[in-house]
Amino acid sequence: MPTSLSGRDFLRLLDFTTEEIEYLLKLSREFKNLKLTGTPHRYLEGKNIVLLFQKTSTRTRCAFEVGAMDLGMGVTYLDPGSSQMGKKESIEDTARVLDRFYDGIEFRGFAQSDVEELAAGASVPVWNGLTDKEHPTQMLADFMTMKENFGTLEGLTLAYCGQGRNNVQNSLMITSAILGVNYVNATPAELEPDPAIVEVARAFAAESGATITVTNDPVEAVANADAIYTNVWAAMGEESQFAERVKLMSPYQVNAELLSHVKNPDYIFLHCLPAFHNAETEYAADMAERFGVKEMEVTDEVFYSDHGRQFQQAENRMHTIKAIMAATLGDLYIPCV
């Protein structure tokens, strides 16, 4: 029976079956082929979506805007200062107003509870562009990139070197478990993942055949990895903790010495971006001056190496987000090879 996600919200990947996620990955590849061959695919002509951003982003905004326009839709972008949601208007009221104008609503913000409340109040699909607990659109791009590089996800091992208590780690662990990818999180003992997240992931892994490992040893984590992933040491809103994070996270930096322990010569490096691999941004320059750290979660050498696939990931955000919008809006069904 054809997979149909019509009318569904996209808030967490654990709300979707393995088959549904695999369908979205196939659909993403189909949209990428259409884009690369210049084949028009304005399947959603006449529809309109709104992007609600509490937290700014280059990739998420561009992916939704270009993806929507490729599909024939109109787009309204509301930056943090352009919406009254949560300030002069409740989330529920905002949802009820916006679904009178738009066919879909994207939310990128702080609290997972906010996007869930938005979805509860809206009659149109709501898509999670990032919250404190989840980053589901990023996950589809990550696993699409892995599949493009290795041909399959089955039997792969993904090692994440970074703190265990953030949205990217949460989503990577659970998505790996759902799709049957072995997952290792190398993290300081003080920043190990929420046990509840680990429990959920291991329940999915028991069905898919994957393994879920949490370790404090980064060398152990990367040794058998096919993909090595890292993320910023302090997310937006955590800058006050940076001094402590430098002390805790420096041993987990993805650098040439760490990667010398990887057994697979064809491993790939992944990062959701932006990455602080040098001091050439205002933020990184400030951190370098204050804390003496010029390279943070990944070194410049690794970031620009032949193993890096972070820009492929960034491109794939557009194709996967396009798939999410196409699959959830209307009764559209697109067969995939």
C-alpha positions in Angstrom: 0.0 0.0 0.0 1.5 3.5 -0.9 2.8 5.5 2.0 0.7 8.6 2.7 1.6 11.2 5.2 -1.1 13.7 4.1 -2.1 16.1 6.8 0.5 14.9 9.3 2.6 17.1 11.5 6.4 16.6 11.5 7.4 17.2 15.1 9.5 14.2 16.1 10.9 11.3 14.1 9.8 8.9 16.7 6.2 9.7 15.7 7.0 7.9 12.3 7.5 4.3 11.4 10.7 3.0 9.8 8.8 2.6 6.5 7.6 6.2 6.7 11.0 7.6 7.3 12.5 5.5 4.5 9.8 6.8 2.2 10.8 10.4 3.1 14.4 9.6 2.3 13.5 8.1 -1.0 11.3 11.0 -1.8 14.2 13.4 -0.9 16.4 11.6 -3.3 13.8 11.9 -6.0 13.5 15.7 -5.4 17.3 16.0 -5.5 17.3 14.3 -8.9 14.6 16.6 -10.2 16.6 19.6 -8.9 19.9 18.5 -10.4 18.3 17.8 -13.8 16.4 21.0 -13.9 13.1 19.2 -14.0 10.1 21.4 -12.9 8.2 20.0 -9.9 5.7 22.7 -8.9 3.4 20.1 -7.4 2.0 22.4 -4.7 1.2 25.4 -7.0 -1.1 27.9 -5.2 -0.4 26.8 -1.7 1.3 29.1 0.9 3.4 28.4 4.0 4.6 30.6 6.9 8.0 30.3 8.7 8.0 31.2 12.4 11.5 31.7 13.6 12.3 32.4 17.3 15.9 31.3 16.6 17.6 32.4 13.4 19.2 30.0 10.9 20.8 30.1 7.5 20.2 26.5 6.4 16.7 26.0 7.8 15.3 29.3 6.3 16.9 28.8 2.9 15.9 25.2 2.7 12.2 25.9 3.4 12.1 29.0 1.2 13.8 27.5 -1.8 12.1 24.2 -1.4 8.7 25.8 -1.1 9.3 28.0 -4.2 10.5 25.0 -6.2 7.2 23.3 -5.3 5.3 26.4 -6.5 4.3 27.7 -3.1 4.4 31.2 -1.6 6.4 31.8 1.5 6.1 34.3 4.4 9.1 34.6 6.8 8.4 35.9 10.3 11.6 36.6 12.2 11.8 36.8 16.0 10.6 40.5 16.0 7.8 40.0 13.4 5.4 37.8 15.3 3.4 38.4 18.4 3.3 34.7 19.3 4.0 34.3 23.0 4.2 38.1 23.6 0.9 39.7 22.8 -0.8 36.6 21.4 -1.0 33.0 22.8 0.5 30.1 20.8 -3.0 28.7 20.4 -4.4 31.9 19.1 -1.5 32.3 16.7 -2.1 28.8 15.4 -5.8 29.5 14.8 -5.0 32.7 13.0 -2.2 31.4 10.8 -4.1 28.3 9.6 -6.7 30.6 8.1 -4.0 32.1 5.9 -1.6 29.2 5.3 -1.5 25.6 4.2 1.5 24.7 6.4 3.4 26.2 9.4 7.1 25.8 10.2 8.4 26.6 13.7 12.0 27.0 14.7 12.3 28.0 18.4 13.3 27.1 21.9 10.7 24.8 23.5 9.5 21.5 22.1 6.3 22.2 24.0 5.7 25.3 21.9 5.8 23.5 18.6 3.5 20.8 20.0 1.0 23.5 21.2 1.2 25.1 17.9 0.4 21.8 16.2 -2.5 21.1 18.6 -4.1 24.5 17.7 -3.6 24.4 14.0 -5.6 22.5 11.5 -2.8 22.4 8.9 0.5 20.6 9.1 3.2 22.0 11.4 6.8 21.2 10.9 9.5 21.4 13.5 12.6 23.3 12.2 14.4 22.9 15.6 13.6 23.0 19.3 15.5 22.4 22.5 14.6 18.7 22.4 14.4 17.7 18.7 15.9 18.5 15.3 14.0 16.2 12.9 14.5 18.0 9.6 18.3 17.9 10.2 18.1 14.1 10.8 16.6 13.4 7.4 19.5 15.3 5.8 22.1 13.5 7.9 20.9 10.0 7.1 20.3 10.9 3.5 23.9 12.0 3.3 25.1 8.7 4.9 23.1 6.7 2.5 24.4 8.6 -0.5 28.0 7.9 0.6 27.7 4.3 1.6 24.7 3.1 -0.5 22.9 1.7 2.5 22.3 2.5 6.2 22.1 -1.1 7.2 25.1 -2.1 9.4 26.6 1.4 9.6 28.0 2.9 12.8 27.6 6.5 13.6 29.8 8.0 16.3 28.9 11.4 17.8 31.6 13.1 19.7 30.1 15.9 21.8 27.9 16.6 24.8 25.0 14.3 25.2 22.3 16.7 26.3 21.2 18.6 23.2 18.6 18.3 20.5 20.9 17.0 17.8 22.3 14.2 20.0 18.7 13.2 21.1 17.5 13.0 17.5 20.6 11.3 16.2 20.4 8.6 18.8 16.7 7.9 18.3 16.8 8.1 14.5 19.8 5.7 14.4 17.8 3.3 16.5 14.7 3.5 14.3 16.7 3.0 11.0 19.0 0.2 12.3 22.2 2.3 12.5 24.6 1.5 15.3 25.1 4.6 17.4 27.9 5.6 19.8 27.9 8.8 21.9 31.3 9.9 23.3 30.6 12.5 25.9 31.9 13.6 29.3 30.3 11.9 32.3 28.9 15.3 33.3 27.0 15.6 30.0 25.8 12.1 29.3 22.4 11.8 27.5 19.1 11.9 29.4 18.5 8.3 30.5 14.9 8.6 29.2 16.2 9.3 25.7 18.6 6.3 25.9 15.8 4.1 27.1 13.5 5.1 24.2 16.4 4.6 21.7 17.3 1.2 23.0 13.6 0.1 22.7 13.7 1.0 19.0 17.1 -0.6 18.6 15.8 -3.8 20.0 13.4 -3.9 17.0 15.8 -2.7 14.3 18.9 -4.7 15.4 21.0 -1.6 16.1 23.2 -1.0 19.1 23.2 2.1 21.3 26.3 2.9 23.3 27.3 5.8 25.6 31.0 6.1 26.4 33.3 8.6 27.9 36.1 7.4 25.6 36.2 9.2 22.2 38.9 6.8 20.8 36.6 3.8 21.6 33.7 5.6 20.0 35.3 6.4 16.6 37.3 3.2 16.2 34.6 1.2 14.3 32.7 4.2 13.0 31.7 4.8 9.4 30.6 8.4 10.1 31.9 10.8 12.8 29.6 13.6 13.8 30.1 16.5 16.1 28.3 19.7 17.1 29.0 23.0 18.9 30.1 22.9 22.5 27.6 25.5 23.6 24.3 26.0 21.7 22.4 29.3 21.4 21.5 30.3 25.0 24.3 28.3 26.6 27.1 30.8 26.0 27.4 31.5 29.7 28.6 27.9 30.2 31.4 28.2 27.7 34.3 28.3 30.1 33.2 25.0 31.7 32.4 23.5 28.3 36.0 24.2 27.1 37.4 22.2 30.0 34.9 19.3 29.6 34.8 19.1 25.8 38.4 19.7 24.6 39.2 15.9 24.9 36.3 15.3 22.5 37.4 17.6 19.8 37.4 15.9 16.4 41.0 16.3 15.2 43.5 14.4 13.2 44.9 12.5 16.2 41.4 11.2 17.1 40.6 10.3 13.6 43.8 8.3 13.2 42.1 5.6 15.3 39.2 5.1 12.8 39.6 1.8 11.1 37.4 2.5 8.0 39.6 4.5 5.6 36.4 5.7 3.8 34.8 7.3 6.9 33.0 10.6 6.5 32.8 13.6 8.8 29.4 15.2 9.5 28.4 18.5 11.2 25.0 20.2 11.2 26.6 23.7 11.0 27.5 26.3 11.8 30.9 24.9 12.9 33.6 26.7 15.0 36.7 25.3 13.3 38.6 28.5 13.3 38.4 32.0 14.7 37.1 33.7 11.5 33.7 34.6 12.8 32.7 37.3 15.4 31.6 34.7 17.9 34.6 32.4 17.5 37.0 35.3 17.6 35.5 36.5 20.9 35.7 33.0 22.3 39.3 32.7 21.2 40.2 36.0 22.8 38.5 35.1 26.1 39.4 31.5 26.4 42.3 30.9 24.1 40.5 28.3 21.9 40.9 29.0 18.2 39.4 25.7 17.1 36.5 24.2 19.0 34.5 21.0 18.3 36.5 20.3 15.1 39.8 21.5 13.7 40.2 23.4 10.4 42.2 20.5 9.0 39.4 17.9 9.6 36.7 20.3 8.5 38.1 20.9 5.1 39.5 17.4 4.6 38.4 15.0 1.8 36.3 13.2 4.5 34.1 16.2 5.1 30.4 15.9 4.0 29.0 18.8 6.0 28.2 20.9 2.9 26.5 17.9 1.3 24.4 17.7 4.5 23.6 21.4 4.2 22.3 20.9 0.6 20.3 17.9 1.6 18.4 20.0 4.1 16.6 21.5 1.1 15.8 18.2 -0.6 14.6 16.5 2.6 12.5 19.5 3.7 10.9 19.6 0.3 10.0 16.0 0.7 8.4 16.7 4.1 6.3 19.5 2.7 5.2 17.6 -0.3 4.3 14.5 1.6 2.3 16.2 4.3 0.4 18.8 2.2 -2.7 17.7 0.5 -3.4 14.3 -1.0 -0.2 14.3 -3.0 1.5 10.9 -3.5 4.8 10.8 -5.4 6.0 7.3 -6.3 9.8 6.7 -5.7 12.1 4.3 -7.4 
